[in-house]
């Protein structure tokens, strides 16, 4: 009986831990979905003029409209787009009165890397963003061929002589450039998969506990007979 009691306590304790972890992941999923909904609402809000001072903490995803002049110099950031393939993000300086910031105009295929693009006076709407794309494995940019491997904002700004402020265009600025606007698709939300994993382990744990209890009760029942 002591062994059966121990198995029951151990089994129920393990089951409680696994179920609680699954419930916690469901709660985390609800929290994350709320955060993503807030970001989506911020991204889709009506754009405003570029604030005089901006910061990542306060202004990430802020919708902004720039009215000024697109400068002709550009940087090409290597990317891959689903169902399209490899190409480049076109990053250019944009002058607004006495300020110059960066604009990510969007995507061009590899074959259009050197194509002539519309520049000069225009209006661009999009969202301010601080991409987190640089890590220890990111190659250094190929300056000679103008190929960058990440949107390294401080270095992009230094190379083009702008403020370290980046607007991701959501309106078309050139017929040959496809905007790649900011969205939440790349923000991970894997809590449902984690919850399913924990609940699945809880089910297996319950089945194993029941099996061991049955095995340990079976000899006693046979002896009683």
Backbone bond lengths (Angstrom), bond angles and torsions (degrees), N, CA, C in turn:
res aa  C-N    CA-C-N  psi(-1)  N-CA   C-N-CA  omega(-1)  CA-C   N-CA-C  phi
1 X - - - 1.465 - - 1.525 111.96 -
2 X 1.378 115.58 -35.23 1.456 118.29 179.13 1.529 110.96 -63.09
3 X 1.337 115.08 -41.18 1.451 119.09 179.93 1.522 110.75 -64.68
4 X 1.313 117.68 -41.45 1.468 121.13 178.23 1.520 110.65 -64.61
5 X 1.347 115.78 -41.62 1.460 119.10 178.78 1.526 111.11 -63.44
6 X 1.345 115.86 -41.18 1.470 119.76 178.31 1.530 110.83 -62.26
7 X 1.333 116.40 -44.33 1.465 120.20 179.60 1.525 111.21 -62.70
8 X 1.326 116.95 -39.47 1.464 119.78 179.19 1.522 111.39 -65.14
9 X 1.345 116.31 -44.70 1.468 119.68 -179.90 1.521 110.56 -64.94
10 X 1.332 115.60 -46.84 1.459 120.26 -179.49 1.535 110.81 -62.08
11 X 1.350 115.97 -43.63 1.463 120.31 -179.34 1.513 112.61 -64.79
12 X 1.336 116.43 -44.83 1.465 119.98 -179.69 1.529 111.45 -67.19
13 X 1.341 117.28 -37.10 1.466 120.31 178.66 1.532 110.35 -64.49
14 X 1.336 115.83 -46.48 1.462 119.12 178.91 1.520 111.72 -63.41
15 X 1.346 116.33 -40.72 1.458 120.57 178.56 1.528 110.51 -62.79
16 X 1.341 116.42 -41.68 1.459 119.61 179.52 1.520 112.04 -63.18
17 X 1.338 116.59 -40.48 1.472 120.00 178.84 1.520 110.72 -63.79
18 X 1.322 117.39 -46.90 1.465 120.76 -177.75 1.530 111.60 -65.06
19 X 1.327 117.15 -42.68 1.464 119.64 179.00 1.526 110.43 -65.12
20 X 1.344 116.79 -40.85 1.465 119.48 179.75 1.522 111.46 -63.87
21 X 1.330 116.93 -35.70 1.463 119.97 176.46 1.528 110.71 -65.85
22 X 1.320 116.85 -39.37 1.461 120.05 176.81 1.518 111.84 -64.04
23 X 1.349 116.21 -43.56 1.467 120.14 178.35 1.523 110.39 -63.12
24 X 1.332 116.71 -40.57 1.470 120.83 179.44 1.523 110.78 -61.62
25 X 1.326 116.89 -40.23 1.468 119.83 178.01 1.521 111.38 -66.87
26 X 1.323 118.36 -34.66 1.463 120.55 175.18 1.526 110.56 -64.63
27 X 1.327 116.26 -39.88 1.463 119.97 176.92 1.522 110.81 -65.07
28 X 1.337 116.11 -41.01 1.464 120.40 177.55 1.526 110.77 -63.51
29 X 1.329 116.97 -36.27 1.461 120.56 178.69 1.520 110.38 -64.25
30 X 1.326 117.10 -43.49 1.463 120.22 178.50 1.525 110.75 -62.84
31 X 1.324 115.93 -41.19 1.474 120.48 177.63 1.523 110.80 -61.98
32 X 1.345 116.65 -45.55 1.460 120.90 -178.18 1.521 111.19 -65.82
33 X 1.332 117.24 -39.72 1.459 120.25 177.94 1.527 111.10 -62.77
34 X 1.335 116.64 -35.79 1.463 119.80 175.97 1.522 111.46 -64.76
35 X 1.331 116.44 -42.60 1.468 120.78 177.81 1.524 110.43 -61.87
36 X 1.327 117.09 -45.60 1.468 121.02 -179.49 1.526 111.09 -63.79
37 X 1.328 117.04 -37.75 1.467 119.87 177.80 1.521 110.60 -64.20
38 X 1.329 117.12 -39.24 1.464 120.78 177.29 1.527 110.81 -63.83
39 X 1.337 116.40 -42.30 1.467 119.78 179.60 1.524 110.52 -65.00
40 X 1.348 116.47 -43.82 1.469 119.97 178.56 1.528 111.18 -58.92
41 X 1.329 115.72 -42.20 1.466 119.51 179.87 1.527 110.46 -65.35
42 X 1.307 117.36 -39.26 1.468 121.22 179.26 1.525 110.27 -66.04
43 X 1.333 116.66 -43.85 1.465 120.74 -179.45 1.524 110.79 -60.30
44 X 1.335 116.87 -41.71 1.463 121.57 -173.70 1.526 113.79 -86.18
45 X 1.318 117.78 -0.05 1.470 120.15 -178.09 1.528 110.83 -67.16
46 X 1.320 115.78 164.58 1.465 120.24 178.40 1.526 110.09 -65.27
47 X 1.330 116.86 134.36 1.471 119.33 -178.18 1.517 112.42 -71.27
48 X 1.328 114.64 152.85 1.455 122.37 176.80 1.522 108.88 -121.34
49 X 1.321 116.93 173.93 1.457 120.59 174.18 1.522 109.69 -68.87
50 X 1.333 115.65 155.59 1.455 120.77 179.44 1.528 109.84 -62.73
51 X 1.345 117.63 122.91 1.468 119.34 178.17 1.531 111.20 -62.71
52 X 1.305 116.09 155.55 1.454 120.24 -179.15 1.521 111.13 -64.71
53 X 1.311 116.41 -39.86 1.464 120.97 175.02 1.525 108.37 -123.95
54 X 1.315 115.67 139.59 1.464 120.64 -179.78 1.521 109.17 -130.74
55 X 1.328 115.76 153.55 1.463 121.30 175.69 1.518 108.60 -146.71
56 X 1.313 116.27 151.28 1.460 120.49 179.83 1.523 111.12 -61.83
57 X 1.333 116.41 -38.92 1.465 119.81 -176.56 1.520 112.00 -63.07
58 X 1.330 116.83 -37.36 1.467 120.26 -174.56 1.525 113.95 -99.94
59 X 1.323 117.43 -25.04 1.468 119.69 -166.84 1.525 115.14 -121.24
60 X 1.321 118.53 9.86 1.461 119.25 177.56 1.523 109.64 -62.35
61 X 1.323 116.82 131.62 1.468 126.36 -178.24 1.528 113.15 73.15
62 X 1.319 118.31 5.72 1.463 120.22 -179.17 1.528 110.17 -61.46
63 X 1.349 118.71 126.02 1.462 120.85 177.73 1.528 110.67 -76.02
64 X 1.327 115.85 129.27 1.464 121.56 -173.66 1.526 109.44 -138.57
65 X 1.328 116.04 145.86 1.465 121.99 170.51 1.525 108.49 -114.19
66 X 1.327 115.73 128.03 1.458 121.53 176.85 1.521 109.31 -105.03
67 X 1.305 116.17 133.27 1.469 121.53 173.37 1.521 107.24 -121.21
68 X 1.326 115.76 115.02 1.453 119.42 -176.66 1.511 111.01 179.88
69 X 1.325 115.58 -136.17 1.467 120.06 -174.34 1.515 110.75 -132.11
70 X 1.344 115.88 126.87 1.455 122.40 174.67 1.526 108.16 -80.12
71 X 1.324 115.95 119.40 1.461 120.75 179.18 1.531 109.61 -78.69
72 X 1.331 118.04 151.06 1.469 120.02 -173.92 1.529 115.18 -74.86
73 X 1.329 118.42 -24.88 1.470 119.53 -178.39 1.525 109.73 -64.37
74 X 1.335 117.25 143.20 1.463 119.37 -177.96 1.513 111.63 -146.60
75 X 1.331 114.48 156.86 1.460 122.99 174.59 1.521 107.76 -120.62
76 X 1.330 115.58 143.16 1.464 121.59 -177.78 1.522 109.22 -110.71
77 X 1.332 116.21 121.37 1.466 122.33 179.26 1.526 108.24 -108.18
78 X 1.315 115.76 119.68 1.470 121.17 -176.47 1.524 110.84 -67.86
79 X 1.338 115.81 128.51 1.468 121.60 178.48 1.522 109.20 -143.21
80 X 1.318 115.09 171.70 1.463 120.94 173.70 1.521 108.04 -131.18
81 X 1.321 116.16 133.73 1.461 121.78 -179.29 1.525 108.67 -112.58
82 X 1.328 116.83 133.26 1.456 121.09 -179.67 1.517 111.32 -55.97
83 X 1.333 115.36 137.55 1.465 124.41 177.72 1.533 112.72 64.57
84 X 1.325 117.13 7.58 1.462 120.70 176.60 1.513 110.20 -122.17
85 X 1.333 116.51 -50.29 1.452 120.61 -179.86 1.516 111.84 114.44
86 X 1.331 114.26 -160.22 1.461 120.51 -175.46 1.526 111.38 -75.08
87 X 1.309 113.82 152.74 1.454 120.57 177.17 1.512 109.25 -175.79
88 X 1.314 115.96 -158.02 1.461 120.43 -176.07 1.527 110.96 -135.71
89 X 1.326 115.01 143.96 1.452 121.32 163.95 1.527 107.31 -83.17
90 X 1.312 116.19 135.49 1.461 121.35 -179.90 1.529 108.32 -99.35
91 X 1.336 115.73 114.19 1.462 122.43 179.86 1.526 108.09 -109.48
92 X 1.338 116.86 125.18 1.460 120.93 -178.55 1.521 111.17 -136.12
93 X 1.347 116.44 155.29 1.467 119.78 174.26 1.524 110.09 -74.88
94 X 1.327 114.87 146.19 1.457 120.84 178.17 1.522 107.78 -133.33
95 X 1.341 116.17 121.74 1.464 121.60 -177.67 1.524 110.79 -92.22
96 X 1.321 115.63 127.07 1.463 122.49 176.66 1.524 106.76 -124.58
97 X 1.329 116.29 103.41 1.462 121.88 -176.40 1.521 109.41 54.63
98 X 1.341 117.92 -115.03 1.462 119.79 -176.70 1.526 112.33 -98.89
99 X 1.345 117.04 17.66 1.459 121.18 -178.24 1.523 109.82 -124.35
100 X 1.327 115.38 153.77 1.456 121.11 174.18 1.520 108.74 -132.91
101 X 1.333 116.02 125.06 1.457 121.45 179.99 1.526 108.45 -123.50
102 X 1.302 115.88 179.36 1.463 121.81 179.23 1.524 110.42 -99.93
103 X 1.334 115.31 143.10 1.461 121.15 173.82 1.522 108.96 -125.76
104 X 1.329 115.71 126.38 1.465 122.08 171.58 1.526 106.09 -89.57
105 X 1.340 116.22 102.32 1.464 120.45 -173.45 1.517 112.42 -74.86
106 X 1.339 117.57 -25.96 1.448 120.15 -179.67 1.516 112.28 133.27
107 X 1.323 115.49 -153.99 1.463 123.29 -167.69 1.524 112.08 -109.90
108 X 1.352 114.02 139.45 1.468 120.52 168.56 1.516 108.06 -129.89
109 X 1.341 118.43 146.59 1.466 120.20 174.68 1.519 110.85 -64.02
110 X 1.323 115.35 162.83 1.466 121.06 179.36 1.518 110.87 -54.87
111 X 1.327 116.90 -38.59 1.471 120.64 -176.82 1.523 113.24 -67.00
112 X 1.349 117.13 -17.49 1.468 120.64 -178.37 1.527 112.52 -104.29
113 X 1.321 116.11 17.12 1.467 119.84 -177.29 1.527 112.02 -56.25
114 X 1.315 117.17 -42.54 1.468 121.43 -175.48 1.530 112.95 -98.65
115 X 1.310 117.14 9.59 1.468 118.96 -178.74 1.526 110.77 -64.92
116 X 1.325 115.61 149.64 1.463 120.43 176.48 1.522 109.02 -74.77
117 X 1.346 115.50 136.39 1.456 120.17 -177.42 1.530 111.63 -122.12
118 X 1.317 114.06 154.10 1.461 120.34 -179.82 1.527 109.31 -66.05
119 X 1.313 116.06 132.32 1.465 121.23 174.29 1.524 108.09 -135.18
120 X 1.322 116.69 -172.75 1.458 119.95 -179.24 1.518 112.10 94.79
121 X 1.338 118.05 -163.44 1.468 121.95 -175.96 1.526 112.00 -62.88
122 X 1.320 115.97 134.61 1.468 121.68 176.95 1.514 110.00 -169.24
123 X 1.320 114.73 172.03 1.466 122.07 175.61 1.518 107.99 -119.91
124 X 1.315 116.04 133.47 1.456 121.74 -177.86 1.523 109.56 -128.77
125 X 1.321 116.83 131.04 1.462 121.69 174.85 1.524 109.34 -112.96
126 X 1.312 115.43 143.13 1.462 120.39 179.28 1.506 110.90 -177.26
127 X 1.314 115.66 -154.33 1.463 121.34 -176.97 1.522 110.45 -130.94
128 X 1.306 115.90 138.36 1.454 120.17 173.96 1.529 108.78 -68.87
129 X 1.328 114.75 141.79 1.466 118.14 -176.95 1.522 109.82 -151.34
130 X 1.325 114.44 149.93 1.460 122.51 175.16 1.524 107.15 -124.11
131 X 1.327 118.53 84.85 1.466 120.58 -175.39 1.532 111.78 -62.35
132 X 1.319 115.34 141.17 1.466 121.75 176.30 1.523 107.80 -107.88
133 X 1.320 117.06 81.19 1.461 121.38 -172.11 1.525 113.42 -120.72
134 X 1.311 118.17 -0.47 1.460 121.26 -175.04 1.521 109.55 -105.64
135 X 1.343 115.79 129.95 1.456 120.59 172.87 1.531 108.44 -141.08
136 X 1.299 116.64 -170.65 1.460 120.69 -176.48 1.511 114.22 -67.01
137 X 1.338 117.31 -14.02 1.461 120.56 -178.52 1.535 112.83 -100.56
138 X 1.323 117.57 -1.73 1.462 120.40 -178.52 1.526 110.28 -72.90
139 X 1.341 118.37 122.85 1.471 119.67 179.31 1.525 111.36 -66.72
140 X 1.314 115.05 155.84 1.459 120.20 173.14 1.527 109.18 -67.60
141 X 1.331 117.97 147.51 1.470 119.39 179.73 1.525 111.93 -63.48
142 X 1.319 115.10 146.58 1.468 121.96 174.33 1.528 106.63 -88.47
143 X 1.306 115.98 92.97 1.461 120.87 -174.62 1.526 111.73 -64.42
144 X 1.325 117.08 -38.42 1.459 120.12 -177.29 1.520 111.86 -61.71
145 X 1.336 116.89 -42.22 1.470 120.66 -179.26 1.526 112.13 -96.93
146 X 1.328 117.19 4.62 1.466 122.26 -179.77 1.532 111.24 52.70
147 X 1.329 115.25 57.02 1.464 121.59 176.53 1.524 108.17 -125.98
148 X 1.313 115.41 115.81 1.456 121.34 175.38 1.514 108.30 -107.05
149 X 1.332 116.27 155.65 1.459 120.56 -174.37 1.522 112.97 -113.83
150 X 1.314 117.06 4.91 1.467 122.13 176.67 1.518 107.90 -165.57
151 X 1.325 114.97 157.05 1.459 119.77 174.22 1.529 108.24 -85.64
152 X 1.321 113.98 80.93 1.459 122.52 179.91 1.522 107.16 -85.05
153 X 1.326 116.24 92.08 1.457 121.54 -166.87 1.531 113.94 -56.24
154 X 1.331 120.29 -49.46 1.469 118.69 179.95 1.526 112.77 -59.77
155 X 1.324 118.00 -42.08 1.460 120.55 -179.21 1.523 112.42 -73.74
156 X 1.334 117.45 -33.90 1.466 119.95 174.42 1.529 110.11 -62.38
157 X 1.330 115.97 -44.67 1.459 120.07 179.94 1.523 111.12 -63.51
158 X 1.331 116.46 -40.91 1.467 119.57 178.72 1.519 111.36 -65.37
159 X 1.328 116.92 -39.91 1.466 120.69 -178.06 1.522 111.74 -67.85
160 X 1.329 117.46 -33.53 1.462 120.71 -176.98 1.533 112.83 -103.92
161 X 1.330 116.44 0.93 1.454 119.91 176.28 1.519 114.31 67.26
162 X 1.325 117.08 44.08 1.470 121.66 -178.25 1.520 110.40 -123.64
163 X 1.317 115.40 174.63 1.455 120.08 167.83 1.535 108.53 -68.18
164 X 1.338 117.33 153.02 1.468 119.62 176.33 1.532 111.45 -78.70
165 X 1.325 114.42 59.57 1.467 122.16 -179.04 1.528 106.89 -128.03
166 X 1.329 116.95 126.87 1.458 121.89 -175.05 1.521 110.74 -122.03
167 X 1.328 116.03 125.64 1.463 122.53 173.45 1.524 108.43 -104.80
168 X 1.335 116.98 124.46 1.468 121.43 175.31 1.523 107.10 -91.61
169 X 1.327 116.38 113.22 1.468 120.47 -175.07 1.521 110.77 -66.25
170 X 1.333 115.48 138.78 1.467 120.09 170.44 1.527 110.54 -117.18
171 X 1.324 116.71 -2.36 1.462 121.28 172.40 1.526 108.33 -110.39
172 X 1.315 115.80 151.11 1.468 120.19 -178.51 1.522 110.47 -70.49
173 X 1.321 115.90 132.90 1.463 121.16 178.31 1.525 112.29 -113.89
174 X 1.337 115.90 -7.16 1.461 121.48 -179.00 1.525 107.20 -161.52
175 X 1.344 118.46 136.41 1.474 119.52 -179.04 1.528 113.49 -59.24
176 X 1.325 117.70 -25.48 1.458 119.84 -177.94 1.509 115.09 -93.91
177 X 1.327 117.07 0.79 1.462 121.57 -177.57 1.526 109.01 -115.87
178 X 1.327 116.20 123.60 1.469 121.46 -179.87 1.522 109.83 -93.35
179 X 1.343 118.18 117.00 1.473 119.14 179.22 1.535 111.69 -59.62
180 X 1.312 115.35 141.76 1.462 122.01 173.24 1.533 107.41 -118.80
181 X 1.327 117.07 76.46 1.471 120.16 -172.89 1.516 112.77 -64.49
182 X 1.316 114.62 159.55 1.459 121.67 177.98 1.522 109.55 -66.72
183 X 1.331 117.05 138.46 1.466 121.45 171.88 1.522 108.21 -150.09
184 X 1.318 116.47 -177.13 1.467 121.01 -177.58 1.526 112.46 -101.12
185 X 1.344 116.83 10.43 1.467 119.23 -174.93 1.525 112.56 -61.64
186 X 1.322 117.39 -31.15 1.465 120.41 -176.33 1.521 113.29 -95.15
187 X 1.334 116.97 4.58 1.467 119.53 175.07 1.522 107.62 -86.28
188 X 1.325 118.80 117.08 1.468 120.30 -173.74 1.525 112.61 -66.03
189 X 1.336 114.39 140.97 1.463 121.68 173.56 1.530 107.06 -144.73
190 X 1.338 114.77 78.62 1.463 121.16 -173.84 1.521 113.07 -100.75
191 X 1.323 116.77 16.07 1.466 119.33 -173.24 1.530 112.80 -66.54
192 X 1.340 118.36 -30.42 1.468 119.68 178.13 1.521 109.98 -65.03
193 X 1.341 117.45 -43.39 1.464 120.02 177.97 1.521 111.29 -62.01
194 X 1.349 116.31 -40.32 1.455 119.33 178.27 1.530 110.69 -64.53
195 X 1.343 116.76 -41.39 1.456 120.18 179.61 1.522 110.89 -62.42
196 X 1.330 116.39 -44.10 1.469 120.04 178.67 1.522 110.31 -60.37
197 X 1.336 116.31 -39.48 1.465 120.21 179.04 1.524 110.85 -62.24
198 X 1.341 116.74 -47.34 1.471 119.40 -178.67 1.528 111.52 -66.00
199 X 1.332 117.62 -41.76 1.459 119.76 178.39 1.532 111.04 -66.25
200 X 1.324 116.42 -36.26 1.460 119.61 176.33 1.517 111.54 -63.96
201 X 1.340 116.61 -42.68 1.466 120.14 176.81 1.528 111.06 -63.96
202 X 1.344 115.84 -36.41 1.468 119.27 177.68 1.523 110.80 -63.16
203 X 1.331 116.63 -40.39 1.465 120.50 178.86 1.526 110.50 -64.31
204 X 1.332 117.14 -43.66 1.465 120.77 178.40 1.522 110.28 -63.67
205 X 1.342 115.89 -42.65 1.468 120.49 179.36 1.532 110.86 -60.63
206 X 1.335 116.23 -43.45 1.457 119.77 179.11 1.531 110.96 -62.70
207 X 1.339 116.51 -41.99 1.466 120.08 179.59 1.528 110.85 -64.77
208 X 1.337 117.28 -41.96 1.464 120.42 179.37 1.520 111.16 -66.50
209 X 1.338 116.15 -39.54 1.468 119.40 178.06 1.529 110.44 -62.64
210 X 1.328 116.52 -45.39 1.460 120.01 177.53 1.513 112.22 -60.49
211 X 1.333 116.64 -39.06 1.469 120.33 -179.95 1.516 111.13 -65.00
212 X 1.345 117.14 -46.36 1.467 120.13 -178.94 1.522 111.38 -66.17
213 X 1.329 117.20 -35.62 1.455 119.57 175.61 1.518 110.92 -64.33
214 X 1.323 116.39 -41.29 1.468 120.61 178.82 1.524 110.68 -63.52
215 X 1.321 116.84 -43.01 1.460 120.83 -179.91 1.520 111.45 -63.08
216 X 1.317 116.01 -39.38 1.459 118.59 -176.69 1.518 112.56 -79.79
217 X 1.319 117.67 -20.93 1.456 120.47 176.84 1.518 111.62 -86.47
218 X 1.320 117.98 -27.62 1.460 121.96 -175.46 1.517 113.34 -58.31
219 X 1.381 120.38 -47.30 1.470 118.38 179.20 1.513 112.86 -60.34
220 X 1.358 116.50 -40.80 1.466 119.20 -179.53 1.517 111.74 -62.32
221 X 1.333 116.25 -38.75 1.450 120.12 179.35 1.523 111.03 -66.82
222 X 1.366 115.92 -37.74 1.454 118.65 179.19 1.534 110.53 -68.04
223 X 1.368 115.31 -37.92 1.457 118.38 179.04 1.517 110.47 -65.55
224 X 1.334 115.69 -36.66 1.472 119.77 -178.64 1.520 111.24 -66.49
225 X 1.362 115.50 -30.52 1.450 119.13 179.86 1.535 110.26 -74.94
